[in-house]
Amino acid sequence: MEGIEIESRRFPIGKFSAPSSYSTEDIKKWIHSIDHLPGALRNTISGLNDNQLDTPYREGGWTIRQVVHHLVDSHINSYCRFKLAMTEETPVIKPYYEDRWAELKDSRNAPVELSLSLLEALHSRWIYFLRTFTDDDWKRDFYHPESQKKQELYKVLALYAWHGNHHLAHITGLKQRMKW
């Protein structure tokens, strides 16, 4: 039972499963999810004090503060990857060590408002960009050297819709368990 609980805290909405195809409705749903993440995140952490923000969402996991900063770090990288895929033929993207980024002093200590504001602006720009895509644009791709695979943009869009909800669920789950 303990293993199931640990896994459910690690993946509170389940592990990501890449779609093999997509519909116009899927694209709209994924864009909607990305569009609403900054507001949902702001509402979810509103009123939390520094001790609460510095509480890990699970044993061995990141603190809420680190999760907030990680979302910006990750989504900035994704935004750039989308831009590269739209302007180059199957560009090779630069991976980064998200775990190392989360341990940097700014991720551990910076006020969350810095990342909340940045996430709001980034997502506004990203959503504006995504809404210009044609059906063929969603099939564009980039090459990820870690996985050694091409990744089509519709799959990456689905991943980042999941990613935001995944980390939001880490925070809401912790708040429920702690009765905050």
N, C-alpha and C positions, 0 to 999 in steps of 0.2 A: 504494500500500500504506500509506503514511504517513497519508493521510486516513482510511482504514478504521480504523487503530489509534487515531487521535485520537477518532473517533466512538465506537469501542468503549469507550474510557476515559470518555468523556462520558456514554454511555448503556450501561453494562455489561450490563444485562438487557434492553436494547431500549427504544425509546420507548413511552410509555404509549398504549394504544389503548382508548378508552372502550367498554365493552360496550353493546350496543343492547338487551339484556334481561338477566335474571338468574334464577337458580334459588335455592332454599333452600340448596343445597350451595355455590353461589357465595358467598352471604352468609356462611355458616359459614367458608368458606376465607378470605375477606377479613378477617373479624373475628379469626380465628385468627392471621393474619399480623400484624395490628396488635397483638394481645395479646402476641405473642412478640418483638416488636421490641426493647423495652427490655432484656430479658435477653440477646438475641443481640448487641445493640450493646455492652453491658457486657462480655460475654465477648470480643468482637472487639477491643476496645481495651485490655483488661486487660493490664497489664505494660508498656504503651508509655510511654516517657519524654517529657519536654516537647519535646525536639528532634523526636521522631517525631510527636507530636501536632501540631506546628507545620509539618509537611511537607504540601505540597499533593498531593492525590490524582492530579493531572495538571497539566501546564503551564497556567498561567492559571486553575487551579481553586482551590477553597477548601482550607484545611488540614483535617486530621482534626478539630481542635478546633472550627473554624468549622462543619463538617458536623454535629457533635454538637449544638452550640448552635442551628444552623439547624433541626434536627429538632424541637426543643422549640418554637421560635418558630412554625414552620409548623403543627405539630400542635395547639398552643394555638389558633391562628386557626381551624383546621378544627373543633375541638371547639365553639368558640363559634358557628361557622356552622351546625353541626348543631343546636345549641340554638335558634338563631334560626329555623331552618326548621321546627322542631317547635312553635314557639310563635307564629309569625306566618305569614300567607299570603304566600308568595313574597317574603321580605324582600330588600332590596338590601343586599348585604354590602359591607364596607369592604375594598378591596384594600390590600396593603402592598408595599413595595419590598424583597423578600427579599434582594436583592444589597446594598442599603444597610444593612439590619439586620446582615448578615454582616460588614460592614466596621466596625461600631461596636466600641469598645474592649472591651466585655464579651464580644463574640463572638470577638474575636481573642486575649483574654488570660485570661478567667475559667477557673478550674479546671473540667474536664469533669465532675467529680463533682456540681457544682451542677445541671447539665442532666440528668445520668443519673438523679439522685434525682427531679427534677421530671418527667422523662419517665415514670419508673416510676409515680409517683402519678397523673399525668395519664392515662396509658393505663389504669390500673386503673379510674379513674372513667369514662373514655370507654367502655370495654368494658362496664362495668356498665350504662351508659346504652344502648348499642347493642343489648344483649341484651333490652331491653324493647320493641323495635320490633315492630310488626305488619307484615304484608305491605304494607298501604296506606301505612304510614309511610315505607317505602323510596322511595315515589313522590313524597313531598313534595320541595320544591325551594327554591332561592334564586336570586336574579338576581345575576350577576357583571357589574359595569359594564365591566370591561376586555374581556371576551369578548363582552359584550352578549348573553348567553344565560342561559337558566334552566338550572340544574344540578340534576338529581335526585339524591337522597341515595345511592341505590345506586351511581350512577356516581362520586360523590365518595368513597364507601367503597372502591371498587375503586382509585381514584386513590391514596388514602392507603396502602392495602396495598402498591401498587406503589412509592410514594414511599419508604417505609421500606426496602424491599428494594433499591431503586435506590441509595440512599446507603450502605447497608450494603455493597453490592457495590463502591462506590468505595473504601471502606476496605479490604476484603478483597483487592481487586485490587492496591492499593498495597502492602499487606503482602507479598503473593506476589512482586511485582516487586522489592521491597527485601529479600526473604528475612528478614523479621522474625519 
